[in-house]
Amino acid sequence: VVVTGEVRKYGNIIIKKGVTNYK
């Protein structure tokens, strides 16, 4: 996962600047 912007972590879901990545 390569994204830029602010990082917000919700449980196992990482949302970075409008990009939602499920890990």
PyMOL Python script that loads the backbone (N, CA, C, O; Angstrom):
from pymol import cmd

cmd.read_pdbstr("""\
ATOM      1  N   VAL A   1       0.834  -1.193   0.000  1.00  0.00           N
ATOM      2  CA  VAL A   1       0.000   0.000   0.000  1.00  0.00           C
ATOM      3  C   VAL A   1       0.876   1.252   0.000  1.00  0.00           C
ATOM      4  O   VAL A   1       1.597   1.524   0.960  1.00  0.00           O
ATOM      5  N   VAL A   2       0.798   2.004  -1.091  1.00  0.00           N
ATOM      6  CA  VAL A   2       1.594   3.229  -1.190  1.00  0.00           C
ATOM      7  C   VAL A   2       0.680   4.401  -1.485  1.00  0.00           C
ATOM      8  O   VAL A   2       0.192   4.564  -2.604  1.00  0.00           O
ATOM      9  N   VAL A   3       0.456   5.218  -0.460  1.00  0.00           N
ATOM     10  CA  VAL A   3      -0.405   6.390  -0.627  1.00  0.00           C
ATOM     11  C   VAL A   3       0.164   7.562   0.151  1.00  0.00           C
ATOM     12  O   VAL A   3       1.024   7.387   1.014  1.00  0.00           O
ATOM     13  N   THR A   4      -0.317   8.746  -0.157  1.00  0.00           N
ATOM     14  CA  THR A   4       0.181   9.923   0.544  1.00  0.00           C
ATOM     15  C   THR A   4      -0.961  10.664   1.219  1.00  0.00           C
ATOM     16  O   THR A   4      -2.125  10.468   0.871  1.00  0.00           O
ATOM     17  N   GLY A   5      -0.637  11.493   2.161  1.00  0.00           N
ATOM     18  CA  GLY A   5      -1.670  12.266   2.853  1.00  0.00           C
ATOM     19  C   GLY A   5      -1.744  11.897   4.310  1.00  0.00           C
ATOM     20  O   GLY A   5      -0.846  11.234   4.829  1.00  0.00           O
ATOM     21  N   GLU A   6      -2.797  12.315   4.979  1.00  0.00           N
ATOM     22  CA  GLU A   6      -2.948  12.039   6.397  1.00  0.00           C
ATOM     23  C   GLU A   6      -3.385  10.593   6.620  1.00  0.00           C
ATOM     24  O   GLU A   6      -4.148  10.020   5.842  1.00  0.00           O
ATOM     25  N   VAL A   7      -2.883  10.036   7.694  1.00  0.00           N
ATOM     26  CA  VAL A   7      -3.188   8.635   7.983  1.00  0.00           C
ATOM     27  C   VAL A   7      -4.133   8.509   9.163  1.00  0.00           C
ATOM     28  O   VAL A   7      -3.875   9.042  10.242  1.00  0.00           O
ATOM     29  N   ARG A   8      -5.230   7.798   8.945  1.00  0.00           N
ATOM     30  CA  ARG A   8      -6.177   7.565  10.043  1.00  0.00           C
ATOM     31  C   ARG A   8      -6.443   6.072  10.128  1.00  0.00           C
ATOM     32  O   ARG A   8      -6.758   5.427   9.128  1.00  0.00           O
ATOM     33  N   LYS A   9      -6.313   5.530  11.332  1.00  0.00           N
ATOM     34  CA  LYS A   9      -6.464   4.091  11.502  1.00  0.00           C
ATOM     35  C   LYS A   9      -7.721   3.757  12.295  1.00  0.00           C
ATOM     36  O   LYS A   9      -7.879   4.188  13.437  1.00  0.00           O
ATOM     37  N   TYR A  10      -8.608   2.990  11.682  1.00  0.00           N
ATOM     38  CA  TYR A  10      -9.836   2.560  12.342  1.00  0.00           C
ATOM     39  C   TYR A  10      -9.839   1.042  12.401  1.00  0.00           C
ATOM     40  O   TYR A  10     -10.169   0.375  11.421  1.00  0.00           O
ATOM     41  N   GLY A  11      -9.468   0.496  13.565  1.00  0.00           N
ATOM     42  CA  GLY A  11      -9.443  -0.959  13.719  1.00  0.00           C
ATOM     43  C   GLY A  11      -8.428  -1.553  12.762  1.00  0.00           C
ATOM     44  O   GLY A  11      -7.227  -1.333  12.916  1.00  0.00           O
ATOM     45  N   ASN A  12      -8.903  -2.314  11.760  1.00  0.00           N
ATOM     46  CA  ASN A  12      -7.997  -2.918  10.785  1.00  0.00           C
ATOM     47  C   ASN A  12      -8.113  -2.209   9.448  1.00  0.00           C
ATOM     48  O   ASN A  12      -7.603  -2.680   8.431  1.00  0.00           O
ATOM     49  N   ILE A  13      -8.801  -1.054   9.463  1.00  0.00           N
ATOM     50  CA  ILE A  13      -8.993  -0.295   8.225  1.00  0.00           C
ATOM     51  C   ILE A  13      -8.145   0.970   8.268  1.00  0.00           C
ATOM     52  O   ILE A  13      -8.230   1.757   9.211  1.00  0.00           O
ATOM     53  N   ILE A  14      -7.334   1.153   7.245  1.00  0.00           N
ATOM     54  CA  ILE A  14      -6.501   2.348   7.188  1.00  0.00           C
ATOM     55  C   ILE A  14      -6.987   3.259   6.067  1.00  0.00           C
ATOM     56  O   ILE A  14      -7.029   2.862   4.902  1.00  0.00           O
ATOM     57  N   ILE A  15      -7.354   4.493   6.436  1.00  0.00           N
ATOM     58  CA  ILE A  15      -7.834   5.444   5.440  1.00  0.00           C
ATOM     59  C   ILE A  15      -6.810   6.560   5.284  1.00  0.00           C
ATOM     60  O   ILE A  15      -6.492   7.266   6.241  1.00  0.00           O
ATOM     61  N   LYS A  16      -6.302   6.710   4.073  1.00  0.00           N
ATOM     62  CA  LYS A  16      -5.316   7.759   3.836  1.00  0.00           C
ATOM     63  C   LYS A  16      -5.801   8.723   2.761  1.00  0.00           C
ATOM     64  O   LYS A  16      -5.912   8.362   1.589  1.00  0.00           O
ATOM     65  N   LYS A  17      -6.089   9.952   3.175  1.00  0.00           N
ATOM     66  CA  LYS A  17      -6.494  11.006   2.257  1.00  0.00           C
ATOM     67  C   LYS A  17      -7.519  10.538   1.229  1.00  0.00           C
ATOM     68  O   LYS A  17      -7.318  10.694   0.024  1.00  0.00           O
ATOM     69  N   GLY A  18      -8.625   9.962   1.715  1.00  0.00           N
ATOM     70  CA  GLY A  18      -9.691   9.549   0.815  1.00  0.00           C
ATOM     71  C   GLY A  18      -9.490   8.157   0.232  1.00  0.00           C
ATOM     72  O   GLY A  18     -10.382   7.622  -0.426  1.00  0.00           O
ATOM     73  N   VAL A  19      -8.318   7.568   0.473  1.00  0.00           N
ATOM     74  CA  VAL A  19      -8.048   6.228  -0.057  1.00  0.00           C
ATOM     75  C   VAL A  19      -8.223   5.203   1.057  1.00  0.00           C
ATOM     76  O   VAL A  19      -7.546   5.263   2.083  1.00  0.00           O
ATOM     77  N   THR A  20      -9.132   4.269   0.844  1.00  0.00           N
ATOM     78  CA  THR A  20      -9.391   3.256   1.857  1.00  0.00           C
ATOM     79  C   THR A  20      -8.661   1.964   1.514  1.00  0.00           C
ATOM     80  O   THR A  20      -8.855   1.389   0.443  1.00  0.00           O
ATOM     81  N   ASN A  21      -7.811   1.516   2.451  1.00  0.00           N
ATOM     82  CA  ASN A  21      -7.060   0.278   2.245  1.00  0.00           C
ATOM     83  C   ASN A  21      -7.363  -0.711   3.369  1.00  0.00           C
ATOM     84  O   ASN A  21      -7.193  -0.396   4.547  1.00  0.00           O
ATOM     85  N   TYR A  22      -7.814  -1.913   2.993  1.00  0.00           N
ATOM     86  CA  TYR A  22      -8.112  -2.933   3.986  1.00  0.00           C
ATOM     87  C   TYR A  22      -6.902  -3.848   4.129  1.00  0.00           C
ATOM     88  O   TYR A  22      -6.440  -4.442   3.155  1.00  0.00           O
ATOM     89  N   LYS A  23      -6.385  -3.957   5.379  1.00  0.00           N
ATOM     90  CA  LYS A  23      -5.204  -4.799   5.588  1.00  0.00           C
ATOM     91  C   LYS A  23      -5.612  -6.073   6.301  1.00  0.00           C
ATOM     92  O   LYS A  23      -4.766  -6.924   6.576  1.00  0.00           O
TER      93      LYS A  23
END
""", "prot")
cmd.dss("prot")
cmd.show_as("cartoon", "prot")
cmd.util.cbc("prot")
cmd.orient("prot")
